[in-house]
Amino acid sequence: MSLDVILNQLKSTLRRAKGVEALAFWAGNGEWTDALGETLENEEIVFYAEGLLMEGTRLAWQLIAEDGAPDHLRLYFWQESRPEFPPAPEGQTVLETVEAPAP
């Protein structure tokens, strides 16, 4: 799957979930760690993901909802093996999970 196809999927998710921000997580030592300590604004998400995908980093994302409405996006990045995704925070649900295929 090409980089453009993956990024278009991400853009489609962001169009459906207008205005959501994203939290970025990196796989390390078999678990997910918060990579940024802050959120990415909606307009930064695709640019951030594109740069890492171009370097060969793997990507998945989850759209998280609260009360049935999109709340935020979780971006997951890894190099070798991917740990299991963490559960949604209490009171929230996962609306969508997309994992980009290996390059």
MDAnalysis code that builds the backbone (N, CA, C; Angstrom):
import MDAnalysis as mda
import numpy as np

u = mda.Universe.empty(309, n_residues=103, atom_resindex=np.repeat(np.arange(103), 3), trajectory=True)
u.add_TopologyAttr("name", ["N", "CA", "C"] * 103)
u.add_TopologyAttr("resid", np.arange(1, 104))
u.add_TopologyAttr("resname", ["MET", "SER", "LEU", "ASP", "VAL", "ILE", "LEU", "ASN", "GLN", "LEU", "LYS", "SER", "THR", "LEU", "ARG", "ARG", "ALA", "LYS", "GLY", "VAL", "GLU", "ALA", "LEU", "ALA", "PHE", "TRP", "ALA", "GLY", "ASN", "GLY", "GLU", "TRP", "THR", "ASP", "ALA", "LEU", "GLY", "GLU", "THR", "LEU", "GLU", "ASN", "GLU", "GLU", "ILE", "VAL", "PHE", "TYR", "ALA", "GLU", "GLY", "LEU", "LEU", "MET", "GLU", "GLY", "THR", "ARG", "LEU", "ALA", "TRP", "GLN", "LEU", "ILE", "ALA", "GLU", "ASP", "GLY", "ALA", "PRO", "ASP", "HIS", "LEU", "ARG", "LEU", "TYR", "PHE", "TRP", "GLN", "GLU", "SER", "ARG", "PRO", "GLU", "PHE", "PRO", "PRO", "ALA", "PRO", "GLU", "GLY", "GLN", "THR", "VAL", "LEU", "GLU", "THR", "VAL", "GLU", "ALA", "PRO", "ALA", "PRO"])
u.atoms.positions = np.array([
    [0.863, -1.177, 0.000],
    [0.000, 0.000, 0.000],
    [0.908, 1.237, 0.000],
    [0.569, 2.197, -0.830],
    [1.419, 3.371, -0.960],
    [1.224, 4.346, 0.201],
    [2.212, 5.189, 0.358],
    [2.162, 6.217, 1.395],
    [0.933, 7.108, 1.206],
    [0.629, 7.466, -0.037],
    [-0.535, 8.319, -0.306],
    [-1.839, 7.662, 0.135],
    [-1.975, 6.364, -0.090],
    [-3.199, 5.658, 0.303],
    [-3.353, 5.684, 1.819],
    [-2.265, 5.428, 2.535],
    [-2.304, 5.435, 3.998],
    [-2.674, 6.825, 4.514],
    [-2.020, 7.846, 3.971],
    [-2.293, 9.212, 4.425],
    [-3.719, 9.635, 4.069],
    [-4.228, 9.182, 2.928],
    [-5.621, 9.495, 2.575],
    [-6.595, 8.841, 3.540],
    [-6.286, 7.627, 4.009],
    [-7.122, 6.984, 5.024],
    [-7.129, 7.813, 6.303],
    [-5.946, 8.283, 6.704],
    [-5.844, 9.105, 7.906],
    [-6.625, 10.408, 7.725],
    [-6.494, 11.033, 6.566],
    [-7.239, 12.262, 6.290],
    [-8.745, 12.012, 6.348],
    [-9.183, 10.871, 5.831],
    [-10.604, 10.522, 5.863],
    [-11.102, 10.399, 7.302],
    [-10.306, 9.747, 8.143],
    [-10.661, 9.638, 9.561],
    [-10.776, 11.026, 10.181],
    [-9.844, 11.899, 9.873],
    [-9.853, 13.246, 10.445],
    [-11.027, 14.075, 9.940],
    [-11.449, 13.871, 8.692],
    [-12.625, 14.591, 8.178],
    [-13.889, 14.158, 8.917],
    [-13.996, 12.859, 9.200],
    [-15.170, 12.357, 9.914],
    [-15.175, 12.795, 11.375],
    [-13.995, 13.010, 11.934],
    [-13.855, 13.382, 13.350],
    [-13.360, 14.819, 13.438],
    [-14.116, 15.707, 12.893],
    [-13.721, 17.115, 12.779],
    [-13.147, 17.680, 14.082],
    [-11.973, 18.294, 13.945],
    [-11.398, 19.035, 15.053],
    [-10.713, 18.230, 16.144],
    [-10.632, 16.904, 16.002],
    [-9.989, 16.140, 17.070],
    [-8.486, 16.399, 17.083],
    [-7.903, 16.235, 18.243],
    [-6.459, 16.298, 18.407],
    [-5.944, 14.874, 18.528],
    [-4.632, 14.722, 18.478],
    [-4.049, 13.384, 18.548],
    [-2.989, 13.311, 19.634],
    [-2.887, 12.135, 20.222],
    [-1.816, 11.794, 21.146],
    [-0.924, 10.797, 20.419],
    [0.392, 10.975, 20.486],
    [1.324, 10.065, 19.818],
    [1.963, 9.139, 20.844],
    [2.032, 7.872, 20.497],
    [2.630, 6.853, 21.345],
    [3.675, 6.088, 20.544],
    [4.774, 5.746, 21.190],
    [5.844, 4.957, 20.584],
    [5.972, 3.633, 21.309],
    [6.262, 2.580, 20.543],
    [6.522, 1.277, 21.149],
    [7.960, 1.261, 21.639],
    [8.143, 0.814, 22.869],
    [9.472, 0.689, 23.449],
    [9.450, -0.308, 24.575],
    [10.364, -1.252, 24.549],
    [10.439, -2.279, 25.593],
    [9.125, -3.029, 25.773],
    [8.443, -3.301, 24.649],
    [7.229, -4.100, 24.696],
    [5.988, -3.385, 25.193],
    [6.038, -2.049, 25.294],
    [4.857, -1.307, 25.733],
    [4.801, 0.039, 25.029],
    [3.690, 0.706, 25.169],
    [3.501, 2.018, 24.548],
    [3.879, 3.113, 25.526],
    [4.615, 4.095, 25.015],
    [4.984, 5.247, 25.836],
    [4.514, 6.515, 25.137],
    [4.120, 7.501, 25.893],
    [3.690, 8.791, 25.354],
    [4.915, 9.492, 24.784],
    [4.920, 9.713, 23.480],
    [6.097, 10.264, 22.807],
    [6.213, 11.771, 22.960],
    [5.110, 12.452, 23.061],
    [5.157, 13.909, 23.008],
    [4.962, 14.597, 24.342],
    [4.121, 14.037, 25.171],
    [3.779, 14.721, 26.405],
    [2.811, 15.861, 26.149],
    [2.368, 15.991, 24.901],
    [1.382, 17.000, 24.540],
    [0.594, 16.481, 23.350],
    [-0.413, 17.201, 22.963],
    [-1.240, 16.758, 21.854],
    [-0.816, 17.422, 20.550],
    [-1.168, 16.761, 19.462],
    [-0.977, 17.336, 18.130],
    [-2.300, 17.961, 17.707],
    [-2.239, 19.158, 17.211],
    [-3.436, 19.811, 16.685],
    [-3.865, 19.091, 15.411],
    [-5.130, 19.189, 15.072],
    [-5.697, 18.499, 13.923],
    [-4.877, 18.716, 12.654],
    [-4.479, 19.949, 12.391],
    [-3.750, 20.244, 11.156],
    [-2.310, 19.728, 11.168],
    [-1.785, 19.320, 12.297],
    [-0.414, 18.794, 12.401],
    [-0.341, 17.280, 12.227],
    [-1.447, 16.590, 12.379],
    [-1.450, 15.132, 12.480],
    [-0.890, 14.459, 11.235],
    [-1.397, 14.805, 10.067],
    [-0.961, 14.138, 8.827],
    [0.507, 14.453, 8.553],
    [0.910, 15.698, 8.740],
    [2.305, 16.087, 8.515],
    [3.252, 15.288, 9.417],
    [2.897, 15.154, 10.669],
    [3.705, 14.396, 11.637],
    [3.822, 12.936, 11.204],
    [2.683, 12.332, 10.867],
    [2.675, 10.920, 10.469],
    [3.446, 10.710, 9.175],
    [3.286, 11.606, 8.229],
    [3.954, 11.453, 6.934],
    [5.470, 11.409, 7.081],
    [6.022, 12.308, 7.875],
    [7.465, 12.339, 8.071],
    [7.995, 11.038, 8.648],
    [7.281, 10.479, 9.598],
    [7.731, 9.231, 10.217],
    [7.548, 8.035, 9.280],
    [6.464, 8.018, 8.513],
    [6.258, 6.936, 7.551],
    [7.342, 6.945, 6.469],
    [7.762, 8.127, 6.067],
    [8.815, 8.239, 5.049],
    [10.136, 7.672, 5.548],
    [10.321, 7.649, 6.859],
    [11.541, 7.084, 7.454],
    [11.419, 5.586, 7.709],
    [10.267, 4.991, 7.361],
    [10.079, 3.557, 7.534],
    [9.429, 3.148, 8.842],
    [8.984, 4.121, 9.615],
    [8.304, 3.823, 10.874],
    [6.913, 3.289, 10.572],
    [6.476, 2.312, 11.330],
    [5.129, 1.754, 11.170],
    [4.124, 2.630, 11.901],
    [2.850, 2.579, 11.464],
    [1.813, 3.451, 11.999],
    [0.491, 2.711, 12.139],
    [-0.193, 3.001, 13.211],
    [-1.597, 2.624, 13.387],
    [-2.262, 3.780, 14.112],
    [-3.584, 3.844, 14.010],
    [-4.303, 4.859, 14.779],
    [-5.633, 4.315, 15.255],
    [-6.080, 4.923, 16.333],
    [-7.393, 4.606, 16.890],
    [-8.145, 5.908, 17.102],
    [-9.396, 5.897, 16.680],
    [-10.280, 7.015, 16.949],
    [-11.028, 6.676, 18.230],
    [-10.855, 7.506, 19.241],
    [-11.445, 7.280, 20.560],
    [-12.658, 8.199, 20.729],
    [-13.742, 7.626, 21.253],
    [-14.981, 8.396, 21.435],
    [-15.361, 8.473, 22.904],
    [-16.046, 9.553, 23.216],
    [-16.660, 9.713, 24.530],
    [-18.126, 10.053, 24.288],
    [-19.015, 9.332, 24.944],
    [-20.458, 9.500, 24.736],
    [-20.828, 9.350, 23.262],
    [-20.127, 8.465, 22.549],
    [-20.429, 8.169, 21.152],
    [-19.887, 9.150, 20.133],
    [-19.307, 10.249, 20.582],
    [-18.773, 11.259, 19.663],
    [-17.247, 11.214, 19.672],
    [-16.613, 11.404, 18.505],
    [-15.148, 11.401, 18.460],
    [-14.558, 12.389, 19.459],
    [-13.570, 11.906, 20.233],
    [-12.932, 12.727, 21.262],
    [-11.484, 13.047, 20.899],
    [-10.724, 12.028, 20.510],
    [-9.340, 12.238, 20.123],
    [-8.848, 11.048, 19.309],
    [-7.692, 11.222, 18.705],
    [-7.053, 10.180, 17.925],
    [-5.792, 9.751, 18.660],
    [-5.538, 8.458, 18.668],
    [-4.278, 7.944, 19.201],
    [-3.447, 7.464, 18.031],
    [-2.247, 8.019, 17.870],
    [-1.308, 7.578, 16.837],
    [-0.286, 6.665, 17.493],
    [-0.060, 5.507, 16.895],
    [0.910, 4.541, 17.418],
    [2.020, 4.351, 16.385],
    [3.260, 4.490, 16.839],
    [4.420, 4.337, 15.965],
    [5.350, 3.275, 16.527],
    [5.924, 2.460, 15.651],
    [6.871, 1.446, 16.090],
    [7.818, 1.091, 14.959],
    [8.944, 0.482, 15.333],
    [9.966, 0.081, 14.369],
    [9.967, -1.418, 14.122],
    [9.910, -2.215, 15.164],
    [10.064, -3.658, 14.998],
    [8.761, -4.389, 15.289],
    [8.496, -4.690, 16.536],
    [7.251, -5.396, 16.858],
    [6.293, -4.448, 17.574],
    [5.007, -4.677, 17.315],
    [3.982, -3.826, 17.894],
    [3.364, -4.503, 19.107],
    [3.392, -3.826, 20.265],
    [2.668, -4.348, 21.426],
    [1.159, -4.282, 21.171],
    [0.391, -4.965, 21.998],
    [-1.062, -4.863, 21.923],
    [-1.459, -3.414, 22.207],
    [-2.498, -2.968, 21.521],
    [-2.978, -1.620, 21.790],
    [-3.580, -1.559, 23.190],
    [-3.371, -0.454, 23.890],
    [-3.973, -0.326, 25.221],
    [-5.488, -0.148, 25.106],
    [-6.209, -0.469, 26.156],
    [-7.661, -0.259, 26.114],
    [-7.980, 1.238, 26.091],
    [-9.175, 1.541, 25.661],
    [-9.634, 2.935, 25.698],
    [-9.706, 3.385, 27.158],
    [-9.499, 4.661, 27.411],
    [-9.639, 5.163, 28.780],
    [-11.046, 4.889, 29.306],
    [-11.161, 4.811, 30.614],
    [-12.457, 4.548, 31.237],
    [-13.490, 5.569, 30.764],
    [-14.660, 5.075, 30.393],
    [-15.731, 5.941, 29.926],
    [-15.643, 6.281, 28.451],
    [-14.620, 5.751, 27.758],
    [-14.461, 6.021, 26.343],
    [-14.416, 4.695, 25.580],
    [-14.642, 4.762, 24.276],
    [-14.617, 3.565, 23.439],
    [-13.784, 3.812, 22.193],
    [-13.329, 2.725, 21.585],
    [-12.590, 2.799, 20.324],
    [-13.608, 2.706, 19.187],
    [-13.690, 3.748, 18.370],
    [-14.603, 3.750, 17.235],
    [-13.980, 3.090, 16.011],
    [-12.667, 3.244, 15.870],
    [-11.985, 2.761, 14.669],
    [-10.540, 2.468, 14.993],
    [-10.033, 1.383, 14.448],
    [-8.609, 1.067, 14.529],
    [-8.119, 0.771, 13.121],
    [-7.072, 1.438, 12.706],
    [-6.480, 1.230, 11.379],
    [-4.988, 1.022, 11.567],
    [-4.474, -0.050, 10.979],
    [-3.027, -0.302, 11.003],
    [-2.533, -0.302, 9.570],
    [-1.598, 0.589, 9.286],
    [-1.018, 0.642, 7.950],
    [-0.178, -0.610, 7.722],
    [-0.284, -1.217, 6.532],
    [0.512, -2.409, 6.271],
    [2.003, -2.082, 6.231],
    [2.807, -3.087, 6.451],
    [4.259, -2.915, 6.398],
    [4.664, -2.451, 5.001],
    [5.671, -1.584, 4.936],
    [6.116, -1.091, 3.601],
    [6.706, -2.209, 2.769],
])
